[in-house]
Amino acid sequence: MNSPQIHCGDRSRSRDEALQRAARIAGGLAELGVQPGDRVAVVLRNDIEFLEVSLGIGQLGAIPVPVNWHWKGAELAYLLADCGATAVFAHRDLAPVVADALSTPVPIIEVVPSAALRQAYQLPDELPAIGQLELESWLDGHTELVDTPPTPPLSVIYTSGTTGQPKGILRTPMTPEQSVHVTQRLFRAFGLTLEQRTLVPAPMYHSAPNVHALFAVAAGIDLTIMPRFEPVEFLATIERHRIAHTQVVPTMFVRLLRLPEEQRRSFDLSSLEAVVHAAAPCSPEVKRRMIDWFGPIILEYYGGSETGTVVACDSAEWLAHPGTVGRAMDGCDIRIYQPDGTQAPTGSFGEIYIQTGVSWPDFTYIGNDVKRKQMERDGYVSIGDGGWLDGDGFLYLSDRINDMVISGGVNIYPAEIEQFLITVPGVRDVAVFGIPDGEYGEVLAAHVDTDPDSGLTEDDLREHVRSNLANYKVPKVVVLDRELPREESGKLFKRRIRERYINPV
């Protein structure tokens, strides 16, 4: 293989050049007064500059804070103030939104979107500057920073804010030995090797693709980034770049399987050696179909932004334990606790608690040590998921603890109903959750995005559930909803939909 490259759209840059540019970014930030330990916000879409900026911030010893660039107004203002950003990198069209959200003026370094980004997001060719610094001309005036930390800080990732405001995950600095162990664990869970060409199709402001991309560059792996996931372009990119490895989310599987069979089979995917998924529950039927299509190269892992990868499984293990997300990796452990604080028997549901081992760096939340302490029990940490362990130690997810619905005293897990509905022909997306009810306490509501040509009605969807699942799992409220608030990563903001029922306008 030639020397490692970073590819995005029609652009490629050698790893060496990207690292040199990152060192100049570090030098420029130092001249702006940014200090080691400071936090620098990154409001950028997927592109080569995202990586260079993140690496440059780390080379200074400062901490990159990747920001969901969809955020605006109060939610963006909250994040920028909460992390105490001392500088911000933003794509030029996003810079005005950032400037409006800053409560205290800090330098904004504008990045002009590439042609691939402009095409993917239908941005105009000419974008006005807001009078701030522009990355390329700013770089021309700076030399590379030479004095860099042995282990750059990990990014501060903000949680999605399932309950309350998003929380910034701040990690303790890693020792060089920890860095080696963390890299080895990630590569085992991801199924990634140094010889493979890897593809990142998901937004890098999220934890898993962020780690995937940055560790790939650090390790010298040939990397391709998609500006935006699109099913046909995803398959074409694998064929064009001879991709051996990629990481996806289950929503991408669903969109890929919706392509006509003839179109799916028209691409040469023979280079693929490993496809890993995580971040959300995957319907067993969807996963089985992907294994049938791609072969037994589908890997899965489970963990959280706080804990990293903790459990993992390959296709053979999953087929032997359908529905599992894996078994604890070396040095990690899983416990299931019941509400009374006792450990749940094998096969019984409870809250999942994770022990990450000494190699994974500890964490707290910015400005919220109390919340961090509340998550811990006997040295194990909960990230809010519910599930159970089988007799072989394989973990199964049921739902987020906060998403579980108690209707008339019966526990219902919306994820099970969602995983069924998403496989119904004509259903494009679905969110199931509980809403207040005077008689039962809570009842189920389902917001479903359907193909307009499918002709599906609310009653059709109820009947599909009734004919396949228990009657108490049939949603009382069904709404055909074409605007479900889901991120490109696959993360669904149920809270925003549920709030319509709790606080109607």
N, C-alpha and C positions, 0 to 999 in steps of 0.2 A: 504494500500500500504506500502511496505517496505520503509526504508529510501531512499531518492532520490539518484540516481546514474547518472553518465555520461557514456554513452556507445558509442563505435565507433569500428566497425569491431568486432573482437572477444575479445576486451578488455572492461572492466568496471572499474570504479573507483568511490568510494563514494564521495559525495559532500564535506563531511568533510575533506577527505584526499586531494581533489583537492584544497580546500581553504587553508589547511596547506602548501601545496607545493607552492601555490601562495604567501603566506606570506614569505616563504623562498626565493622565487625569488625576492620579494621586498627587503629583507635583502641583498641578493647578489648584486642587482643593486646599493643599497646605498653604499656598500663597493667599488663598481667600480667608485663611484663618481657621479652617476646619482642623480639629485636633483628634488624635487617637481617642476612641471611645465615643466621639460624637456620632449622631445619627443623621444620615443623608437620605432623603426620600427619592425614590425612583418611580416616576409616573410615566412609564414607557410601555408601549406595546411590544410584542415579540419582534425583535430584530437583533442584529449583531451588536449594535450599540448598547442594548440592555446588558449584555454580558460584559462588555468592556467597562461600562460605568460601574457595574456591581463589583467587578474585580478591582477596579481602580480605587473604589472606596475602601475595600478590604485591604489593599496594599498600603494604604495610609494608616491602617489600624482603626479606621472609623467603621461604622456599622451600616450596611445598606438596608433600607426599609422599602421593599417593593410594595407598590400601592396599586390596588385595583383601580385602573384608570377610568372605569365606569362611574366611580364615585364623584360626587360634586356637592357643592353647597355645604350644609351643616356636617354631613358625614365625612367629607374630605377635610373640612376645617378641624373637626374633632381629632382626626388621625394626625394631622400635621402638628397640632398643638400637643397632643398626648405624647408623641415620640420626641418632641423637641427638635424638629428638623433644623439643622444649621445651614443646609443648602438643599436645593431640589433640582433634579434633572427631569425635564418634561418634554414630550413631543410638542412641536410648535403650536399645533392646534389646541393642545390641552393647557398650554402655559397661561392663557388668560384666566381659566377656571382655577388654576393653582394660585395665581396672584390674588384673585378675589378671596380665596379661602385662607390665606395666610394672615394670622393675627399680628405677627411681627415680621417686618420685612427681612427677608434673607435672599441670598443670590439664587436666581433661577437660571439654569443653563439649558437653553433650548436646543432640541435635537430636531433637525429637519427630517420628516418622514421619508423613507425610501420609496421608490416607485412601486415596489411590491406592497408596501403598507398602504400607499395611496389607492392602489387598485383594490386591495382587499377590503378597505373601509370606505371606499368612494370619497376620498378626500380630494380637494382641488389641488392642481399642480402648484399654484402659488398661494402661500400662506403668509399673512403679514406677521412680522415680528412685533413683540411688545416692548422693545427697547432693552431687553435683557441680553445676557451673554449668549453667543451661539457656539455650539460645541466645536465645530471644525476650526473656526477662526480663533477661538479661545485656546485650543490645543496648540496652535502654531506658536504661541508665545510661551510655552512651558516645556521644560525638560523633564526627563524621567526621574521619579523619586527612587533613590537607591536604597535607603534605609527602611526596609519593610519588615513587618512582624513575621516570625517563623510559622505561625498558624493564624491566618486572617480570621476575624470574627465571622460567625455565621449570621445570615440575614435575620432581621426581626420580621417575623411573619405575623400579620394580624389575623386573628380568628374571625370567622364570618359573623359572629354576633347572633348566635341562635337565641340567646337570652341576654338582654342588656346590650351595652355598647361593645363593639369589637375590642379585643384585648391584644396588646403587643407582646409577643413571646420573646423574652430576653434571656439568652443563654449565658452560662458562665464560660469564660474563655477555655478553649481546649488546649491540653498539652499536646506536643507532637505525637506522643504515644496514643493518646485518645484519637487524634486525627486519623492515624493509621487504622485503628480498630473501626472507627465510624465508616471510613471509606470501604473497608473490607465488608462490613455488614451491608452497606447500601448496595454494593456491587453484587453480593449474593442474592439479596432480595430482588433486585432489579433484573437479575440474569444477564448482567452486562460484563463484557470483557474488553481488554485494551485493543483487541484486534478488530472489533466490530465497528461498523458505521451505525450511529444511533440517530434517532429522529425524535424531536420534541414538538408535538402538535398542539399542546395545551398552553394556556397563558402562564408565563413565567412569574407572574406576581403570586401564584399559588405555590405552596410549600413543595410538593413533590416535583413538578416540572422545574422549579427553581433549583432545587438540589441536584436533580438529574443533569441539567444543563451546566451548572457551574462546576460540578465534580467531573463531568466529562471533559470540559476544557482543561481543568487542572491536571487531569490524568493524561491528557494528550490524545483523546479519542476524537475521531472525525465526527463532526456534529452538524446536523441539519435542523433548522428551526422553521416551522410553518408560521407565517404571520397570523394565520387564522385557520382553524380546522374547517375543512370542507371535504366530504367523503371521497369524491372522485379525485380531487387533487392529492389527498392523502395516499391513495393507491398509486397514483401516477408518480408521486415523489418517491415512494418505495422502489418502484420499477426504475425510475430515472437515476437515482443515486445508489442503487443496489443496497438498500438499507437492510441491516441484519437485526437491528434491535429498535424497539420503540416502546414508549409508555403511554397508555391511554386511560380514559375513564369509561365506565359502562355506557354512558350516553352515546359515546362515539361508536361503540359496538352496535347499538340499536340503529343509528343512522347509516352505518355501513351495510347492515343486513337489509335495510329498506331499498337499497339499490337493486335494480333488476338483475336477476341471476346471470344473464348473458353479459351484462356490463361488469359485474363483479369478477367473472371468470376471464375477462379479456385482458387483465393485467398480469404481468409476470411477477409473482411475489416469491419466487423460489429462493431469493436471497435471505428471506426472513428466518432467523434462528430463535428469536425470543420476543414475545409481546407480553408486557406486564401491565396489569391494571390494578387500580386501588381507588380510594377517595369516596366511593359510594357503593351501596349494595348492588350486586349484579344478579339479574334474574337467572336462575339455573337454566331455563330454556334458552335464553340468549347466549349464555356461556357455552352450552353444549353445541349450539349451532356454530359458534365461532371456532370451537375445537374441530368440528367437522370440516369447516372451511379452511382454516389456517394450518390444521394439524395439531398434534399434542405439544405445541410450543407456547401455550398460553400459561402465564404465571400470574400469581396473585399475592399481594401482601396486605397486611393491615397494621395500622399504627395511627399516630396523630402528628400534627405539626409540633406538638409539645414533646412527643416521645420518640419520634422517628419510627423506623420499621421494627416491628416486634414479632409478628408471626408471618409465615409465608408458606405457599404450597405450589407444586407444579401441576401439570395437567393430570398426571397419573394419580397423584394424591387426591386431587379434586374429584376425579371420576370414581375413586374408591370411597370418597366421603362427599357426595354431592351437596353443594350449598355451603361448604366450609370456606373460610378465608385463610385457613392455614393452621400450622402448629407453631408453638413458640420456638424462635431461633435460639442458637447457642448463646448462653448468658442472659437470656430473657425468661420471664415467667408470666403466667396469667392466672388470676384468681377471679372467681365469680362470687360476689357478696349479695346476700339477701338484705331487704330493708332493715332487719333487726340486727345487722352487723355480723351475722354468722356466714360462713362460707356455704354456698349452695352445693347440694349433692350433684354428682355427675348427671348431666342431662336436664338439670333444672335451671330455669331462667333467673337472671339477676344482673346486677351492674358489673361491667367488666373493669377490672383493675389490672394495671400493667406494671411490671418490674422490668426496667430497661437494662439493668446491669451497670457495672462501673464504667464501661467504656463510653456510654452516651452522656454528654454534658447535661448537668442539671439546668433548670430554668426557673424563672419567675415571670410574672406579668408586670409590665411597666406600670408603676404606681399602684400595684394591687397585690402586695405580698399576701394579704389575707386570703384572697381568692385562691392563690397557689396552695396555701396551707390547707384550705378546706377540701382540696381535691385528693389529699393523701390519706391512706389508711394502712398502717403496718408496713410502711415503706413502699407501698404500691400506689399508683396514681390512676385516677379515673378521668377519662376525657368525655364521659357522658353517654357512652354507648351501653346497650343492654344485649345480652346474649347468653350462650351456654357452651359447655365443653362436653364432648362425647368421651367414651371410655378410652379412646386412643389419644386423647389430648388435643383433638382438633377443635378449633373455635368456630362457632356459628353466630352471626349477628342477627338480632331480632329487630332492633330499632334504636333510635336515640331515646334515652330514658325520658327526656322531656317531651318526646313525640308520642310516647305510648298513650293510648286513649283508654280511659276507664269508663265504660258505658254500662250503667245498671249493675256495677260491681264486677263486670267482666273486662279483663285486660285484652286489648286489641292492638296489634302492631301494624300500623299503616304501611310499612315497607312491604309486607306480604301482599297486600292488596295492590299496591303500586306495581310490584313485580309481575303480578298477573295481568293487570290492565294494560301495561306497556306492550304486551305481546298480542293484544287484540288487533287484528287488521284494521287499519284506519286510525289508530291512536298514535299520536306523535309525541305526546308528553303528558305526564299526570302527576298530580300532587294530592295526597290523601292526608287528612288531619282531623283533629277533634275540634268541635265547636260547642259552646255552652248550650245546655238543654235543661229546662226546668224539671222534667220528669226523670231523666236518666243521668243527669249531671253533665254528660257529654254525649254527643252523637257524631257519627262519621260524616265528613263532607269530602267530596272529590271534585277537584277542578281538572278538567280533561281537555287537552288540545287535540282536536281531531282534524283529519284531512277533510276539507269541505266536500270533496267528491265521494266520501265514504257513505254519506247519508246516515251516519250514526246519530242516535238520539239519546237523551238522558235515560229513557226507559230501556233502550238497548243495552246500555252500559250496566245498568243495575241488573238486568237479566243475565248478562255475561258473568257477573260476580255470583249471583244467586245460584247459577247452574254449576258452578265450580267450587265455591267456597261456602262455609257455613252461613246461614241466614243472618246471624248477628254481625257479619262482616260486610253486609250490603250497605253502602253509603245511603244515609237518609237524604242527603242533599247532593245532587250532581249538577255541576255547572259546566257548560261548554265554554272554555276559556282559551282564547287565542293569544293571550299575552301573559303566560306564566313567567314570573321573574326568575329565570335561571341564568347563571353565568355560563360563559363559554367552557369553563372547566367541567361543567355538569352539576355544579352546586346549585340546589334549588332553595330559594328563599321562602320557605313555607310561612315563616313568621309574618311576612308582609301580606300574604293572602289571609292568614288567620286573623290578622288585626282588623280586617274589614268586617268581621263578625263580632269582634270584641268591642271595637271602637268605631261603629259605623259613622260615616260622615253625614 
